[in-house]
Amino acid sequence: MTTKDLYDQYLITSMVAGFQPVEAVEARGCTVTGADGREYLDCFSGIAVCNAGHGHPKVLAAARRQMEKLVHCCTYVYYNPTAAECAKRLAEIAPGRLRKTFFGNSGAEAIEGALRLAKQHVKRKEIVCLTMSFHGRTVGTLSVTGNRARKKGAGPYLSGVAFAPAPYCYRCPFKQTYPGCGCACAEQMDYVLKYQTAGDVAAFVAEPVMGEGGILVPPPEYFRIAVEIVRQDGGLFVCDEVQSGFGRTGKMFAIEHYGVDPDIMATAKGIADGFPLGAFTATPEIADAFTPGDHLSTFGGSPISCAAAIANIEVMRDEKLPENAAARGEQILRRLRAFQEGCPLVGDVRGKGLMIGIELVSDAAKTPAAAEAKAVQRQCLDGGVLVGLGGCLANVIRIQPPLVINAAEADRACDVLEDAIRSACAR
């Protein structure tokens, strides 16, 4: 019986639109090896998880050492020295005054906990979020997700949620062009607070670079304007760094590009280079708003995952992975933007560091080219390169490789991607 047969008979996969026909059995660095022995250049990192590369020896060694000593104790019943050290390391690299961390197991848990903490601190109940956003697949995180495709069929959702327009310059909801628009999407936050809420907003939650929404990169002043409006109204800023954090955008955390310090920050994915861990980190006065019984996680702060996270942070620093992400991202963006000039199928190329989106359109009216995007993804696979596919309109190719990718590998990825797009143009 094949792995596909086992999947069909024993796994719930009816919600998956279609698997990439790769049976992954081994991976190192930026290379994934299939069961047939074929090697693929991974430009998706398991959805932006293996930032330090697959199977980084220092991360694996740290996890093995911890596994031989202590696998589980429940971090919130007994003192777990590895979790304590991991929290200290996070405080050292976090932006602003963020200092105290709660550990869970996933990004959705991190967002759920962060929003609960925000409500607890300010004694208010409403949340403002963004259209096009994605924050997880629990009822709570889908309630603050602005992506119809992710939300359909799972309601009813939580009340007390308002949506501000996403900073999506290529498809500006106001039909304007940056910078002449005056960053209208950010200024709209005032209107949302006044006319879509009951004046009880606890927090504004947003991704600094929106991943599932199609790698949407806000204008430089967006967060400064939007967050100031929210804070003047009495709310907090919850920064969702689940996908954009840990070096991916060329800085340790993407919000550092925007000169705004979060009140609470949620992290996961790249935090432990593939080991399951989620976290939210807050300033001391906000963190202490929780009282006994308010929050807990049985598996949160796993000693093994925390050991991996500590090693991962050290690797980020010692191997200068954020700096490499910035350099390789600039290399890829430069190539793809030059390619865009002669290819009408490419509507927009955008990104920061190694979080890059290529939006495909079929005409000058920006009609989403979803079928062509799927064909490009499949041809990249045939060419030995794994890329992602996303965006609210399913027409964005996502390039998010491990941050250890080198210049030659980046050029190879561009070669394969450009050939795939040319073929889609000729169809």
C-alpha positions, -999 to +999 in steps of 0.1 A: +000+000+000+014+034-010+016+065+012-011+080-010-033+050-004-028+053+034-036+090+032-068+083+012-079+057+037-068+070+071-061+107+070-088+135+068-077+153+036-110+163+021-103+199+029-071+199+008-076+212-028-047+191-041-014+177-029+020+183-045+029+149-058+060+146-037+065+120-010+090+138+012+113+114+031+144+134+039+155+171+039+187+190+046+193+227+041+173+238+012+169+204-004+139+180+000+144+144-012+114+124-024+108+087-020+119+082-056+153+098-048+146+130-067+159+162-050+139+194-049+150+230-041+126+240-014+114+275-018+085+272+006+101+259+038+070+239+049+051+272+049+079+294+062+089+271+091+124+258+084+140+292+084+174+279+095+172+251+069+160+216+071+177+195+098+202+222+109+228+202+129+230+226+158+192+226+162+190+188+160+218+183+185+201+206+210+169+187+207+186+154+211+204+165+242+172+177+257+153+145+247+177+124+267+171+145+298+135+155+299+107+152+273+077+166+291+069+181+325+041+207+318+058+240+319+029+256+338+028+230+367+066+226+372+096+248+366+111+240+332+146+255+330+147+252+292+115+271+287+127+298+311+160+302+291+140+302+258+118+330+271+149+350+281+163+346+246+131+358+231+131+389+253+166+396+242+157+397+205+121+410+207+114+446+196+107+474+221+098+465+257+084+430+250+097+408+277+074+381+291+063+350+270+036+324+272+043+292+252+018+272+233+021+249+203+010+268+173+004+301+157-033+299+162-029+293+199-005+322+201-030+346+185-059+333+206-038+338+238-025+373+227-060+386+221-073+372+254-044+389+272-051+422+254-087+421+265-078+412+300-053+441+303-074+470+288-108+456+301-123+460+266-137+433+243-136+443+206-109+435+181-100+453+148-082+433+121-076+435+084-093+423+053-071+397+034-056+387+067-051+351+080-045+343+117-053+306+121-081+280+118-097+280+152-131+297+156-114+326+174-086+331+149-109+326+119-132+353+135-103+378+130-093+364+096-103+385+066-101+357+040-134+344+027-119+312+013-105+303+047-137+312+066-164+296+045-185+269+061-171+273+096-194+300+112-210+314+131-180+335+142-173+356+172-190+390+175-171+422+184-148+421+153-143+449+128-123+449+096-101+477+083-090+476+046-058+458+039-027+478+027-029+461-007-014+488-030-018+467-062-055+464-056-062+495-036-098+494-023-099+532-027-087+530-064-058+553-056-020+550-062+006+552-035+021+576-024-005+600-038-032+583-017-017+597+015-018+561+029-056+562+029-058+525+041-041+535+074-061+567+078-093+546+074-086+531+108-102+562+124-134+556+104-135+519+113-132+527+150-159+553+149-185+536+128-178+498+129-173+493+166-190+501+199-161+520+212-148+490+231-117+480+211-091+461+230-066+456+202-057+459+165-042+426+153-022+426+120+006+408+102+035+432+093+037+414+059+005+395+051+014+359+041-017+339+031-033+371+018-006+371-010+026+386+005+011+420+010+037+446+019+023+478+036+037+512+028+065+524+051+042+547+072+012+523+074+017+509+109+029+542+124-004+558+113-028+529+120-013+520+154-013+555+166-050+559+158-057+526+177-037+536+207-053+571+209-086+552+211-073+531+240-064+498+222-033+478+219-013+466+189-010+428+186+016+420+160+012+386+142+048+375+134+038+339+130+049+338+093+070+369+090+092+364+121+127+350+128+146+366+100+123+359+071+120+396+059+156+405+065+152+416+101+146+394+130+109+405+131+091+422+102+076+449+123+112+463+127+109+476+092+081+499+103+094+517+134+065+506+156+069+485+188+041+460+195+023+457+228+020+419+223+037+398+196+027+363+185+052+339+170+054+303+158+065+286+125+102+297+122+107+299+160+121+264+164+131+253+128+104+227+125+098+217+161+062+226+172+061+257+193+041+289+195+044+319+217+031+353+226+053+379+242+041+411+260+054+440+279+056+432+317+026+453+327+004+437+300+017+402+307+008+404+343-029+410+335-035+373+335-048+359+369-048+323+381-069+301+359-070+325+330-048+306+306-028+273+304-013+248+279-005+212+287+022+208+260+031+245+256+068+251+263+079+216+255+115+212+267+125+197+234+109+224+213+123+251+236+158+236+233+154+237+195+143+273+196+173+284+217+196+268+192+176+283+163+181+318+177+218+312+181+220+300+145+202+330+133+227+353+150+259+333+143+252+326+107+236+360+100+205+345+085+184+377+085+212+394+066+213+366+041+175+368+038+179+405+029+206+399+004+190+369-013+156+386-013+170+416-030+187+393-056+154+375-063+133+406-064+157+424-088+155+395-112+118+390-110+111+427-115+133+428-145+114+397-159+081+414-151+088+442-176+085+418-205+058+395-192+022+407-191+011+377-170+031+391-140+010+419-126+030+426-094+062+415-077+065+423-041+081+413-009+106+418+019+136+396+024+127+360+016+090+366+018+082+372-019+049+371-039+044+371-077+008+380-086-003+367-119-031+384-139-046+376-173-052+411-186-047+448-180-079+448-158-059+427-133-082+397-137-067+370-114-049+343-133-055+315-108-053+286-133-021+299-147-007+303-112-015+266-105+002+256-138+033+276-128+035+259-095+032+225-111+058+233-138+082+245-110+077+212-093+085+194-126+117+216-128+127+205-093+117+236-074+090+237-047+070+270-045+038+280-027+005+292-040-018+317-022-034+350-021-071+356-015-076+352-053-054+321-055-031+338-081+001+346-061+032+324-064+049+325-030+087+323-026+097+316+010+128+294+010+150+286+041+171+315+050+203+295+043+196+296+005+227+307-014+231+330-045+234+300-069+203+284-055+184+317-057+193+320-093+183+285-101+149+291-085+144+322-106+155+303-138+129+276-132+102+301-121+107+323-152+106+293-175+073+282-159+057+316-163+068+318-199+052+285-205+020+297-188+020+328-210+022+306-241-009+285-232 
